[in-house]
Amino acid sequence: MKRITVVGGGFAGLVAAISCAEAGTQVRLLEAHHTLGGRARATAPPYVAHDGPHVLYRDGAWWRWLAERDLLGPHSGVPLLGLAGFRFRHGDRLRRTPPPALSRVLAHRRRRAPVDIDFHTWIRGHHGEQAASVASNLMGVATFYAEPGRLSAAFVWERLLRVFAPRPPARYLTGGWNGLIDRLAAHARALGVSIETDARVTDLPAPPVIVATSLDAAGRLLGTTPPSVESGRTLLLDLAVRADRRDVFVVSDLDAAGWLERYSLPDPSLAPPGESLIQAQLPLRGTEGKADALVRLEELVDQALPGWRERTTWRRHSVANRRTGALDLPGQTWRDRPAVDRGDGVFLAGDMVAAPGLLSEVSFHSAIAAARGALGEPARKPTAPPAIH
């Protein structure tokens, strides 16, 4: 029987291992850290904080795959109270409604965006400079990037239509990513996958092997220099505060591509009773340091959470570097990223390789493609993202 080795125990590694085991193959998964999860790791209770957004989109193949295996667990959508607590920061003020320029952009959902033009230029050509600026900054949440307008119009537009669909497809898994990682690991073990943690790999295992690590780590293991891939860099500020009915649910910072979200509103299990867990994020500009970015980010928090400093019960902040995976510049698509099949029985999986999707969906699609390659199955065309109008 063929034996397949998977290096890395995040979403990509676990999905790849499960897919290979479901085909009847012996699978060994090696994870360098003492726990599984990769970039999906979250802090332990009572404050369960993540390295960025932790939602799944029910209109994608990743969601369907989990549902077919009964791995989703309890989940919820955006609560009605949350919709009432949505704010836009524009002109250094919080507003309940988006600026008219942004509404005009969202009203033309049937447009097809070009690949070879940047998003800011494309929107400016249709709606003017203000619309281009606010629509670009709206997508900071999905890119962790200070200038989303520099990215390919097709790349940004596809994500904007899904994230801000009339019926939001985002779903919050109760307990966050920790529970999903546990369910994936349990399912893998039930299929016979051998999972080893604290197992740092320094030499590439015998093929077939799936390397489901960061692209940089994969390059070191393969002894190659991976192609340069654009990715985001942002400051994350996690806060637990004593609950106050004046606190908003979400602030989309249309001035600086920032985002603030009270994740404990749809999922109260993320914080103790009577407290709210909030994450605020702000992409760093060029060579901007963490201290300067924190000053700017706290100004956003001041507007969203009155008196938050006196109410804070827990906090942490960090810089998330290259945590959104690959970002496509003008003239590029996901097909231009590093290939999954590296030849000689070696395959890559992760959020920076050649696979479609939004956020964790890229890891899922690449893991499926890597598993099929390792199994010797013919390549299949990846499932196209849904068309949303």
TAHUTA-V415266 format. One record per residue. RES is the residue in one small letter. SS is DSSP state (H for helix, E for strand, L for the rest). D_LAST is the distance of its C-alpha to the last C-alpha in Angstrom with 2 decimals. Layout:
# TAHUTA-V415266
[[RES,SS,D_LAST] [RES,SS,D_LAST]]
This chain:
# TAHUTA-V415266
[[m,L,47.22] [k,L,44.94] [r,E,44.49] [i,E,41.46] [t,E,41.55] [v,E,38.56] [v,E,39.15] [g,L,37.05] [g,L,36.05] [g,L,32.64] [f,H,29.39] [a,H,29.64] [g,H,33.30] [l,H,33.05] [v,H,30.18] [a,H,32.14] [a,H,35.34] [i,H,33.93] [s,H,32.42] [c,H,35.80] [a,H,37.78] [e,H,35.78] [a,L,36.96] [g,L,40.53] [t,L,41.29] [q,E,43.40] [v,E,41.41] [r,E,42.81] [l,E,40.57] [l,E,42.16] [e,L,40.96] [a,L,42.92] [h,L,42.16] [h,L,43.93] [t,L,40.67] [l,L,37.52] [g,L,34.08] [g,H,34.00] [r,H,31.48] [a,H,30.32] [r,L,33.72] [a,L,33.85] [t,L,36.90] [a,L,39.02] [p,L,39.10] [p,L,39.71] [y,L,37.20] [v,L,34.47] [a,L,32.81] [h,L,30.55] [d,L,30.14] [g,L,26.71] [p,L,23.59] [h,L,24.18] [v,L,21.07] [l,E,19.47] [y,E,15.86] [r,L,15.91] [d,L,13.02] [g,L,15.33] [a,H,18.51] [w,H,20.74] [w,H,20.03] [r,H,20.69] [w,H,23.84] [l,H,25.20] [a,H,24.53] [e,H,26.35] [r,L,29.33] [d,L,29.31] [l,L,29.12] [l,L,26.46] [g,L,28.95] [p,L,28.25] [h,E,24.99] [s,E,23.11] [g,L,19.83] [v,L,19.63] [p,L,22.35] [l,H,22.19] [l,H,25.04] [g,H,23.05] [l,H,20.30] [a,H,23.26] [g,L,24.70] [f,E,21.89] [r,E,23.32] [f,E,22.65] [r,E,25.66] [h,E,25.90] [g,L,29.21] [d,L,30.96] [r,E,30.07] [l,E,27.93] [r,E,25.61] [r,L,23.69] [t,L,20.87] [p,L,19.12] [p,L,20.75] [p,H,19.48] [a,H,18.88] [l,H,16.28] [s,H,14.59] [r,H,14.37] [v,H,12.69] [l,H,9.95] [a,L,9.58] [h,L,8.57] [r,L,5.30] [r,L,5.60] [r,L,8.98] [r,L,10.69] [a,L,13.18] [p,L,16.76] [v,L,18.81] [d,L,22.07] [i,L,21.42] [d,E,21.33] [f,H,18.39] [h,H,20.68] [t,H,21.88] [w,H,18.53] [i,H,17.24] [r,H,20.77] [g,H,20.78] [h,H,17.91] [h,H,18.68] [g,L,22.08] [e,H,23.87] [q,H,23.18] [a,H,19.41] [a,H,19.86] [s,H,22.22] [v,H,20.38] [a,H,17.00] [s,H,19.14] [n,H,21.16] [l,H,18.27] [m,L,17.87] [g,H,21.53] [v,H,20.83] [a,H,19.14] [t,H,21.59] [f,L,24.94] [y,L,25.38] [a,L,27.05] [e,L,25.27] [p,H,21.68] [g,H,21.39] [r,H,23.88] [l,E,21.61] [s,E,19.68] [a,H,16.66] [a,H,14.76] [f,H,16.08] [v,H,15.22] [w,H,11.72] [e,H,10.73] [r,H,12.50] [l,H,11.34] [l,H,7.64] [r,H,9.33] [v,H,12.25] [f,L,10.82] [a,L,7.96] [p,L,8.67] [r,L,10.63] [p,L,12.25] [p,L,13.03] [a,E,16.16] [r,E,19.42] [y,E,22.93] [l,E,25.67] [t,L,28.83] [g,L,31.41] [g,L,29.05] [w,H,29.34] [n,H,33.08] [g,H,32.70] [l,H,30.16] [i,H,32.53] [d,H,35.40] [r,H,33.67] [l,H,32.77] [a,H,36.38] [a,H,37.90] [h,H,35.94] [a,H,37.02] [r,H,40.62] [a,H,40.57] [l,L,39.67] [g,L,42.67] [v,L,41.17] [s,E,43.87] [i,E,42.49] [e,E,44.72] [t,L,44.09] [d,L,46.24] [a,L,46.27] [r,L,45.84] [v,L,45.61] [t,L,47.45] [d,L,47.92] [l,L,45.29] [p,L,45.90] [a,L,46.76] [p,L,43.81] [p,L,41.56] [v,E,40.13] [i,E,36.66] [v,E,36.61] [a,L,33.92] [t,L,34.92] [s,L,33.80] [l,H,33.89] [d,H,37.02] [a,H,38.80] [a,H,37.91] [g,H,39.38] [r,H,42.59] [l,H,42.93] [l,H,42.38] [g,L,44.63] [t,L,42.12] [t,L,40.34] [p,L,36.58] [p,L,34.58] [s,L,33.40] [v,L,29.89] [e,L,28.20] [s,L,27.51] [g,L,27.39] [r,E,30.34] [t,E,30.12] [l,E,32.45] [l,E,31.85] [l,E,33.71] [d,E,33.92] [l,E,35.61] [a,E,36.90] [v,E,37.98] [r,E,39.55] [a,L,36.88] [d,L,36.61] [r,L,34.51] [r,L,33.72] [d,L,31.82] [v,L,28.11] [f,L,25.53] [v,E,23.50] [v,E,24.16] [s,E,21.80] [d,E,24.32] [l,L,22.87] [d,L,26.41] [a,L,27.07] [a,L,24.02] [g,E,25.54] [w,E,24.34] [l,E,26.28] [e,E,25.48] [r,E,27.77] [y,L,27.16] [s,L,29.88] [l,L,28.00] [p,L,25.76] [d,L,28.57] [p,H,32.04] [s,H,33.76] [l,H,33.20] [a,L,35.95] [p,L,39.13] [p,L,39.16] [g,L,39.20] [e,E,37.57] [s,E,34.10] [l,E,32.84] [i,E,30.84] [q,E,29.63] [a,E,29.24] [q,E,28.39] [l,E,28.96] [p,E,28.74] [l,L,32.15] [r,L,32.77] [g,L,34.68] [t,L,38.02] [e,L,37.60] [g,L,39.54] [k,H,38.65] [a,H,40.98] [d,H,39.50] [a,H,35.92] [l,H,37.07] [v,H,38.46] [r,H,35.15] [l,H,33.26] [e,H,35.81] [e,H,35.27] [l,H,31.67] [v,H,33.06] [d,H,35.66] [q,H,33.09] [a,H,31.02] [l,L,33.98] [p,L,37.04] [g,L,40.28] [w,H,38.68] [r,H,41.64] [e,H,44.06] [r,H,41.80] [t,E,41.02] [t,E,42.33] [w,E,40.90] [r,E,39.23] [r,E,38.65] [h,E,37.11] [s,E,36.54] [v,E,34.91] [a,E,32.18] [n,E,32.52] [r,L,30.14] [r,L,28.46] [t,L,24.82] [g,L,25.71] [a,L,24.95] [l,L,23.06] [d,L,22.35] [l,E,23.95] [p,L,23.18] [g,L,24.02] [q,L,23.55] [t,L,21.22] [w,H,21.98] [r,H,24.22] [d,H,26.54] [r,L,27.42] [p,E,30.65] [a,L,30.72] [v,L,30.91] [d,E,33.89] [r,E,36.78] [g,E,39.29] [d,L,42.45] [g,L,40.68] [v,E,38.99] [f,E,35.29] [l,E,33.17] [a,L,30.47] [g,L,28.78] [d,L,26.03] [m,L,27.29] [v,E,27.62] [a,L,25.74] [a,L,22.92] [p,L,19.14] [g,L,17.32] [l,L,17.06] [l,L,20.51] [s,H,22.57] [e,H,20.37] [v,H,22.10] [s,H,25.42] [f,H,24.44] [h,H,23.36] [s,H,26.42] [a,H,28.66] [i,H,27.71] [a,H,28.32] [a,H,31.58] [a,H,32.79] [r,H,32.33] [g,H,34.20] [a,H,36.97] [l,H,37.34] [g,L,37.73] [e,L,34.76] [p,L,33.03] [a,L,29.94] [r,L,26.61] [k,L,23.32] [p,L,21.28] [t,L,18.23] [a,L,15.19] [p,L,12.63] [p,L,9.70] [a,L,6.63] [i,L,3.81] [h,L,0.00]]
